[in-house]
């Protein structure tokens, strides 16, 4: 059975990275989007996606959701998991 494509926004965050990892393990193609905002250490977010970033089932897009061409990015996507948010309770 062919698995559908998914998109995970906030893919380099704690929840988004764990979700993407599970989807990839289940055989789904995943488009991960993250903007690497400066209020969270980039190296932590890079580490969060390091385990699957090189997977053939994963495609990473770095950018702000408000500025990306989401129609093009989501063209063949069947599921969208919106996990993007401003990190940290104090900041939001």
Legacy VTK file of the C-alpha trace (Angstrom):
# vtk DataFile Version 3.0
C-alpha trace
ASCII
DATASET POLYDATA
POINTS 92 float
0.000 0.000 0.000
1.377 3.385 -1.008
1.492 5.885 1.857
0.310 9.459 1.386
2.424 12.576 1.729
2.204 14.660 4.878
3.378 18.106 5.892
4.517 18.968 9.405
4.913 22.636 10.258
7.217 23.335 13.186
9.015 20.122 12.280
12.201 20.969 14.178
10.392 21.560 17.455
9.908 18.903 20.113
6.434 17.755 19.065
6.885 18.284 15.326
10.146 16.331 15.196
8.723 13.377 17.106
5.639 13.355 14.880
7.721 13.471 11.692
9.979 10.696 12.973
6.952 8.455 13.603
5.357 9.257 10.234
8.593 8.433 8.408
8.940 5.188 10.380
5.405 4.305 9.232
6.431 4.904 5.598
4.876 8.306 4.969
6.604 10.934 2.867
7.002 14.054 5.007
7.550 17.660 4.033
8.862 19.400 7.140
8.723 23.168 7.499
10.452 25.246 10.171
11.643 28.838 10.374
14.309 28.380 13.079
13.200 31.492 14.952
15.963 33.132 16.971
14.189 32.760 20.319
15.153 29.064 20.453
18.699 27.717 20.012
19.104 26.523 16.426
21.461 23.692 17.398
18.706 22.086 19.497
16.245 22.185 16.615
18.906 20.900 14.193
19.520 18.015 16.599
15.764 17.285 16.727
15.644 16.537 12.997
19.118 15.011 12.616
17.854 11.436 12.926
15.665 11.619 9.825
16.831 14.685 7.886
18.716 12.518 5.384
15.816 10.095 4.878
14.571 9.737 1.313
11.065 10.128 2.748
11.822 13.575 4.179
11.995 16.936 2.451
12.888 19.977 4.553
11.763 23.525 3.820
13.202 26.334 5.914
11.073 29.443 6.002
8.294 31.479 7.535
4.816 30.116 6.795
3.600 33.624 6.026
6.164 34.028 3.253
6.287 30.567 1.663
4.309 29.471 -1.395
2.166 26.999 0.532
-0.020 26.161 -2.461
3.048 24.801 -4.227
4.498 23.113 -1.126
1.198 21.416 -0.240
0.345 20.430 -3.827
0.605 16.654 -3.286
0.083 16.651 0.481
-2.814 14.650 1.885
-2.356 15.451 5.599
-1.150 18.657 7.260
-0.042 18.622 10.896
0.255 22.223 12.080
2.710 22.255 14.980
4.337 25.634 14.280
4.122 28.115 17.122
6.211 30.607 18.971
8.332 28.543 21.314
8.414 29.125 25.040
5.502 30.120 27.219
7.091 33.388 28.275
7.650 34.510 24.691
4.126 33.778 23.535
LINES 1 93
92 0 1 2 3 4 5 6 7 8 9 10 11 12 13 14 15 16 17 18 19 20 21 22 23 24 25 26 27 28 29 30 31 32 33 34 35 36 37 38 39 40 41 42 43 44 45 46 47 48 49 50 51 52 53 54 55 56 57 58 59 60 61 62 63 64 65 66 67 68 69 70 71 72 73 74 75 76 77 78 79 80 81 82 83 84 85 86 87 88 89 90 91
